[in-house]
Amino acid sequence: MKKDAAKLELSEEAMRTYGYQIVDAIVDHHHTQKDKLPVALGSREEMDSIFLEEAPESPMDASEVLQFVLDKVMTNSTLVSHPKMYSFVPGPSNYVSVMADALATGFNVFSGGWVTSPSASELEIITVQWLLKIFGFPQKKGGGIFTSGGSMANLTALATARRVKCGQNFSKAIIYLSDQAHSSNIKAIRVLGFKKDQIRIIPTDLEFKFSINKLKSCISKDRLEGLQPFCVIASSGTTNTGTVDPLKELGKVCKQEDIWFHIDGAYGAAAILSPKGKQLLKGINKADSLTIDPHKWMFQPYEMGCLLVRNHKHLSHTFTEKPEYLRDIEGNTSEINFYDHGIQLTRRFRALKFYMSIKTFGLSAFREAIGYGIDLAEKVEAILRRSKSWEVVFPATMAIINFRFNPIGKSLSEEELDEINQYVSAKVVASREALLVTTILQGQVVLRMCLINPRTRLEDVKDTLNLCRKFANEFLEKKKVVS
Ligand SMILES: *Cc1c(COP(=O)(O)O)cnc(C)c1O
């Protein structure tokens, strides 16, 4: 393969060949991944044995490098778009957005300021408008920004909340979140420099919802102490169980108390596109800021998060700096420079994939795909309830189901149940057939399935449940032999 090394270029022909090889690899992967094992298990030693080397001074054939990467790198990554990837939050993705990302990268579009790329800024404005409408936020006054993910959206939100509610002095500021809130919120709070005693973790009720009574008590006590309650973080779809906090009631409390209301909808907010989700998410439009995470349940490839705000000025007031070298590109007020609305200056063109995939498939396809996941989890719940082996620990909510092996007539102790379910998960993962890990709910080890992949069929889940049962019985047999 010919290349002009000093310009970091390949010949035109070589560029085409190289590009087509990559497209072929992606398309092949898309069509064959369901037949691959989703779980990657390589240890550091194994990875070192494949990859460890000094940065090479001399060149190598581009196709050879590519082939090595396809053989060794791509095969040693867990397939988060695989139909049997049930854990954490799967990343179903979609091909149109994958290609859109290639295009954005290929043209290396700078999505920071209006002057460098009016179209990229405009598409971010337009797609944010779409989202504002979907979530019932004020369209004229509202605003938003795309981020690398939910964690960065939460960080952006909390920086904004603090600036708006506390100004410069936040030594007495107090922030409230539930024990089910995502860890990225605590990380963001720490990054922002809050001390531990400025954080209130409010216990949830038996359904894992934010307890309004406990929140109100805590806020009053803090006010009596002369502290400044300034922000509540609610979850609209917790990562563990899909539980939506009582958003309307929380919104009311925040309004009465003049507290910033942030909703972390990174997992579940997208469900608003389906009728069932819309019902569950009532009150989401009461937030001052809302994190959504298109690279989860809006089927975008990594990385894409988003923060929506009720008042776009809150973002610009928080993040605008005016250094002299950006003086010439300020633009007029309707021409948004997104570097003034968030943390990043240089930003990739994230809006493009969102725009192209929604234009190509239509919003109706997204609605259907989301509804499918919610229904699938409900079907799985029905199967589990009819079976003698399984106990539903938390009902299907927002496409998540929590259950455990607990066969009737065996009267196993809680310790044995924890042990057996931990064993089942470990064996399933070791088999590499499915990624199914446990979580802890009210002290019990449970298996958790997150079913947002529209390419996961009920048959896939049944397969996996059979595999689980096989390992569970194996465990019971072993116990018998020993005891
Ligand atoms: C995934 C998730 C996050 C973090 O989002 P990233 O995109 O992984 O940074 C935050 N909150 C909730 C509820 C999540 O599910």
The ligand as an ORCA input file, in Angstrom:
! r2SCAN-3c Opt
* xyz 0 1
  C     -25.611      5.537     32.559
  C     -26.116      6.494     33.547
  C     -25.375      7.652     33.858
  C     -23.999      7.915     33.305
  O     -24.042      8.116     31.941
  P     -22.731      7.850     31.026
  O     -23.259      8.061     29.664
  O     -22.316      6.450     31.301
  O     -21.703      8.830     31.423
  C     -25.930      8.553     34.734
  N     -27.140      8.327     35.289
  C     -27.867      7.214     35.025
  C     -29.208      7.040     35.681
  C     -27.381      6.262     34.149
  O     -28.100      5.151     33.900
*
